[in-house]
């Protein structure tokens, strides 16, 4: 199967840089190392490729020697996440693994405690900050929740469906982008940020060993920060079908027929996932365009044809509407 294009909202890039910016440090060299054009930071609708996002994360971690990107009072040195995960190997259950990770994390930094919590049939991992009067960057909550959730899921075999995410801050302007990163109901302005799941999963055995850990952390940055694909979502099945038929760009009826479903059934399931056929088509066009502009010298006219547009002008208008920037801004970032 073709590798699906993945792009990341600029809000998460801004968040990744927020620790440095709060300290008055320049971000120019880090953006250059990841081939991200600085002007994209000013466009709220801009996006970068997953490869650029991972490259920025790796550069920041390496240069700062801090896996929490200057977001806490002292660095979380490189290797800390691997150390936390290694401390959980050999645990009889997920509950034991969570306690071990929490104890190790407490030794490595001074700002936040990882606390296992329960509420009826739900269990979770809560971020409880030592100084509640101090306001930490939103991205610190986002980063810790997504990384810890991915680590816990990996320990028990790869999946740990979330039931709810709590966030200890007001709903941010970029919350509309949370769907793929935090795929569950969201609660904002909570006392603590937390990930919640079925409490029965606390009894799951830890299924990983040292060899598996070495393999996982060989590409840890991508593993923990790029949204994980959920194959059984109708939206992903539709995107896959559209991508496989390029550059034909079939209509809804053709895609539904290929999936052995009626058009109305596809529409209903997409609506339940908060999207539509046209939205998915435009998102795939946008993501393909961003990836192609960053990885090739394809002419805009040729790219417009690949994406199903009548001409280059129509493509450039659509791209500006999708991202807030002209295609050239993305190509300059890769020059």
N, C-alpha and C positions, 0 to 999 in steps of 0.2 A: 504493500500500500504506500502511496505517496506520503511523504512526511508533511503533516498539516502545518501551514504557516501559523506562527504564534507571535502576536505583538502585545506590548504592555503599555498601559496608559501612562502618560507623562507624569501624572500625580505620584506614581510609585517611584519614578526616577527622582522627582523633587523630594520625596520622603527619604529616599536613600541618601540624599545629600544634606538633609536638614540638620544632622548633628554637626557637620563641618560648618555649615552656614551660620548656625547659632554661635559658633566660636569665632566667627569672622574670617574663616579661612577661604582661600580661593578654591573653586572647584574646576577651573579651566583644564588643568592637566589631566584630571580624572575623566572628564568628558571627552577630551581628545583621545585618550587611550582606548576608550570604548567607541570611538567614531560617532559620537552623538553631537549634533550641531547645537551650540549653546542657545541659539535663538528659539529652539523648540521648547525650552523651559518656560517661555513666555506665552505659549499657546496651550490653553487648558484642554483642547481636544487632541493634541498631538500624541503620537505613540512612537515607541521604538521597538525594534525586533527583540525577540527573546535572547538572541545571541548578544546583542548590545547590552541588554539589561544584565545578563550574567557576567559579561566582560567588565561592566562597571562595578558590580559587586565584588568580583575577584580582585580588581585593581585596588578598590578601597580597603578590602581586608588585608591584602598584601602590604600596601603602602602604610596603612595605619597600624598594622598588627593588631587588629581589633575586629572580631566577628560580629560586634554590635555597632560598628560604623560610627564611633564617637557619640553615641546616643546616651551613654550612661556615664557615671562619675569617674569610672576608671575602665581601661580597655578590657575586653573579653578576648584574651590572647588567642592567636591562631592555634587550633588544636583543641580548644575548649569544648566545642560541640562533640568532637570525636571522643574526648575524655568522658563527657557526660553520658554519651551513648554506651561507651564501653563499660561504664559503671553499672549499667542495667543488664548486661549480658549475664546469663546464668540465673536470672530471676525466675522464680517459679511462675509468677503471674504478672500481668500488666500493672496491677496495683503495687506490687513490690518494686517493679521497675520504675514507676512514677516517683515513689518515695526516694529511691536511690538517686534518680536524676535530680530531684529537688535538693537533696543534701549536697550533691556535688556542685550544683549550680550556686548554692549559697557560699561555698568556699571560694568561688571564682570572682564574685562581684558583691557589691554592697547595697544595691538599689532595690532589688525585687526578690520576693520569695515565691517559689512555685509550690502551690498548696493543692492537694487532692481534696475535692469537695463532692458532696452528694446531695441530691434533692429528689426524694422519692425514688422513681425508677431511672433517674438520670445520675450520671457521675461526670466529673469534669476536672480540668486542671485550671486553676485560677492564678492570675498574676496579682500578687499583693505587694504593693510598693511600700517600702519601709518608711518613707517620709510622705504622707498623704498630702501635705501642703505644697509639695513641689510638683509642677506640671511638666510631665515628660512629653516628648514629641509623639504625635499620633502614630508615626511610622514605627516607633519602638514597640508599641502594642501590636501593630499589624505584623511586624517581623517576628516577634517572639511567638505569637499565636500560630502563625503559619509554619514556622520552623519546628516548634515543639509538636504540633499536630502531625506533621509529616514524619517526625522521628518516632512517635508513639505508634503510628500506623505501620511503619516499616518494621518495628520490633515484633509486632504480632502477626506479621505475614503480608502486609501491604495495604490493608484497608481497615479503616476505623471511621465509619460514616458519622458525620457530625449531626447532631439534633438541633443545636442552636449555638450561636456565637454571641457573647456579651462583650460590650466595649465600654470602657470607663471614660468616655468622652462623648460629646454631642455629635450627632450625625454630620460627617464632613461633606464638603461639596462634591467630593469624588466618590461618595458611597455608591453611586450607580454602577461603579466599576467593580464592586465587591463580589459580584455573582460567581465568577470563575475562581476567585481566590478563597472565598468563604461561602461555599455552596450549601447554605442552610438558612433558616430564619435568623434575622439579626436584631439584637436589642442594643440601643445606644443609651448613653447617660446612666450606665449601671455603676454600682459601687466598685466592682472589679471587672477587668477583662478576663474572659474565660472561654474555653472550648468545652462543650457538653456533648456526651454520647450516652448510649445505652449502658446502664450500670452493670449489666450482666457481663459486659466486655472486660471489666476489671479482673475477672477470673481467667481470661485468655492466657495461655502460656506464651512466654517469649520464645520465638522461633528462630532467632538469629544467633550466629556464632561469630567468632573473631574473623574468619575468612570472609563471611558475608559483610561484616563491618568494613573491612579493607576495601572490598569492591564498591560498597555504597559511597564511601568517602573519597574514592578516586575521582568522583565528579560531584562532590557534595553540594557545591554552590548551586548547580543547576537542579539537583534533586530536591533541594529544600525551598527554593524561591520561585521556580517557574510553576504556574498552576498545573496541576495534574489533570490529565484528560479523563473524562468519565465516558466510556465507550457506549453505554446503554442509553445515553440521552438522545432523544429524537433530533435535537439540534445538531449534534455531532454526526449522526447518520446522514442528515440532509447535507451538511457541509461536505462530508466525504463524497457523496454522490455527485455534488456539483463539481468538486475538484477533479474527480475521475473523468468527467465528461468535457473538461476544458479542451478547446475554447468554445464549446457549443453553448454553454449557459442555458440549460433546459428550463422550461416553465414548471410551475407547481405540479400540474397534472402528469407531466413526464417523470418527474422525480418520484411522485407518489406511486406511479405504476411500477417504477424500478424497485421500490421498497415493498411492493405487493400490498399496498394500502390504498384507501380512497383519499382523495384530496382533502375532504372534510376531516377525516381522522388525523391526517398529518397536521392540518391547521389547528385542530383542538389540542393535540399534544404539544405543539410548539407554543401555543398560547399558555398552556399550563406551565411551561418553562420560562414564560415571560418574554417570548420573542415571536417572530413571524418569518415566513419564507422570504419576503423581500428584505427584511432586516439582516437575515443570515447571508443572503446573496451579496448585499452591500458590504457586510463585515468581511466576507471572504475576499471580495474585490479589494477592499481597503488593505487587508493584511497582506495579500499577494503583492499589491503595489508597493507597500512599504518594504517588504523583503526584497523584491526585485530591484527597487531603486537603491537599496543599500548593498546589494551583492552583484550587480551587473551594470553594464553600460547600455542596456537596451534603450533604443530610441523611444520617445514618448508616444509617437504614432504607433509603433509596434506594440508597445505595452497597452495602449488603448484598445487595440484589436484583441489582444489576449484576454482582456477583461470584459469584452463584449460591448465596447463603446463605438459609436459611429465614427468618431474622429478624436484627435488629440485634444481639441478645445473642450469637448464634452467631458473627457476624462479629467482634464485639469480643473474644471469647475466642480466636478463631483469630489475630487480629492481635496480641494480647498474646503468644501463643505464638511467633509469627514474629519479632517485633521486641523483645520485652521491655517494650514500652511500650503504653499505651492509645492509641487513635486521637487522642484529644484533645491529647496531647503534640505530635503532628505538626501539628495544626491551630493550636495556640497559637504554634508556631514561625513560622507564616505570618500571624499576626494583625496 
